[in-house]
Amino acid sequence: MKSLFILNDPPYGTERTYNGMRMATNQYKKDETAEVTVFLMADAVLTAKAGQNTPNGYYNLERMLKVLLKKGGRVLLCGSCMDARGLKEEELLEGCERSTLDALTEASMETKKVFVF
């Protein structure tokens, strides 16, 4: 099954992005053939910044993205949102891609389920 997760909140400070990532990665536990796309918008684009260093025992969204990517998931970022926050492509975790609203629209039209966090 194809699913799209649209995440909007910052990576830390609330747990919405964390919970969206939990659900996205859990798709693969239920269906190894799942096709998962995560689209990061607004403050959520900071989720894909490489080099996150969180305290021991605290969730780390960089590691969660790595798991998703390793399983074949896609991680797309809103380019306008990146620009507004000064986030450069070279700062992104390997495998994450700068994207567009057109790509988000296409992904939402091609997918079976859309989840918004």
C-alpha positions as CSV (number, residue, x, y, z in Angstrom):
1,M,0.0,0.0,0.0
2,K,1.2,3.5,-0.8
3,S,1.0,6.0,2.0
4,L,2.0,9.7,2.4
5,F,2.8,11.4,5.7
6,I,2.8,15.2,5.7
7,L,4.6,16.5,8.8
8,N,4.4,20.2,9.8
9,D,5.6,20.6,13.3
10,P,9.2,21.1,14.5
11,P,11.3,18.0,15.2
12,Y,11.5,18.7,18.9
13,G,9.3,20.6,21.4
14,T,6.1,18.8,20.4
15,E,5.7,15.1,19.7
16,R,3.6,15.4,16.5
17,T,6.5,14.8,14.1
18,Y,7.8,12.0,16.3
19,N,4.4,10.3,16.3
20,G,4.1,10.8,12.5
21,M,7.5,9.2,12.1
22,R,6.5,6.3,14.4
23,M,3.5,5.6,12.3
24,A,5.4,5.9,9.1
25,T,8.1,3.5,10.1
26,N,5.6,1.1,11.6
27,Q,4.0,0.7,8.2
28,Y,6.9,-1.6,7.3
29,K,6.3,-3.8,10.3
30,K,2.8,-4.4,9.0
31,D,3.6,-4.6,5.3
32,E,7.1,-5.1,4.1
33,T,6.0,-4.0,0.6
34,A,4.6,-0.7,1.8
35,E,5.6,2.4,-0.2
36,V,6.0,5.2,2.3
37,T,6.7,8.9,1.5
38,V,7.2,11.5,4.2
39,F,6.9,15.1,3.1
40,L,8.3,17.6,5.6
41,M,6.8,21.1,5.5
42,A,7.1,24.2,7.7
43,D,9.2,23.7,10.8
44,A,9.3,19.9,10.1
45,V,12.0,20.4,7.4
46,L,14.4,20.7,10.3
47,T,13.8,17.0,11.0
48,A,16.0,16.1,8.1
49,K,19.0,18.1,9.4
50,A,22.1,15.9,9.7
51,G,24.1,15.7,12.9
52,Q,21.4,15.7,15.5
53,N,22.7,15.1,19.0
54,T,19.9,14.3,21.5
55,P,20.3,13.3,25.2
56,N,20.6,9.5,25.9
57,G,17.1,8.0,26.3
58,Y,15.5,10.7,24.2
59,Y,14.1,10.0,20.7
60,N,16.2,11.0,17.7
61,L,14.4,11.8,14.5
62,E,17.5,11.6,12.4
63,R,17.8,7.9,13.4
64,M,14.2,7.4,12.6
65,L,14.6,8.9,9.2
66,K,17.6,6.6,8.5
67,V,15.4,3.6,9.3
68,L,12.7,4.8,7.0
69,L,15.2,5.5,4.2
70,K,16.9,2.1,4.7
71,K,13.6,0.3,4.3
72,G,13.0,2.1,1.0
73,G,10.9,5.1,2.1
74,R,11.2,8.5,0.5
75,V,11.7,11.7,2.4
76,L,10.9,14.9,0.6
77,L,11.2,18.5,1.9
78,C,9.4,21.6,0.9
79,G,12.0,23.8,-0.8
80,S,10.3,27.1,0.1
81,C,10.1,26.0,3.7
82,M,13.8,25.2,3.6
83,D,14.6,28.6,2.2
84,A,12.6,30.4,4.8
85,R,14.6,28.6,7.6
86,G,18.0,29.0,5.9
87,L,18.3,25.2,5.6
88,K,20.7,24.2,2.8
89,E,20.7,21.0,0.9
90,E,24.2,20.1,2.0
91,E,22.9,20.1,5.6
92,L,20.4,17.4,5.0
93,L,20.6,13.8,6.0
94,E,21.8,11.7,3.0
95,G,18.8,10.4,1.1
96,C,16.4,13.3,1.9
97,E,15.4,15.4,-1.1
98,R,14.5,19.0,-1.6
99,S,11.1,19.0,-3.3
100,T,8.1,21.1,-4.4
101,L,4.5,21.7,-3.8
102,D,3.8,20.1,-7.2
103,A,5.6,16.9,-6.1
104,L,3.5,16.9,-2.9
105,T,0.3,17.3,-5.0
106,E,1.3,14.4,-7.3
107,A,2.2,12.2,-4.4
108,S,-1.1,12.9,-2.7
109,M,-3.0,12.0,-5.9
110,E,-1.1,8.7,-6.4
111,T,-1.3,7.4,-2.8
112,K,-4.0,5.4,-1.1
113,K,-3.7,7.0,2.3
114,V,-2.6,10.5,3.4
115,F,-1.8,11.2,7.0
116,V,-1.2,14.8,8.3
117,F,0.6,15.5,11.5
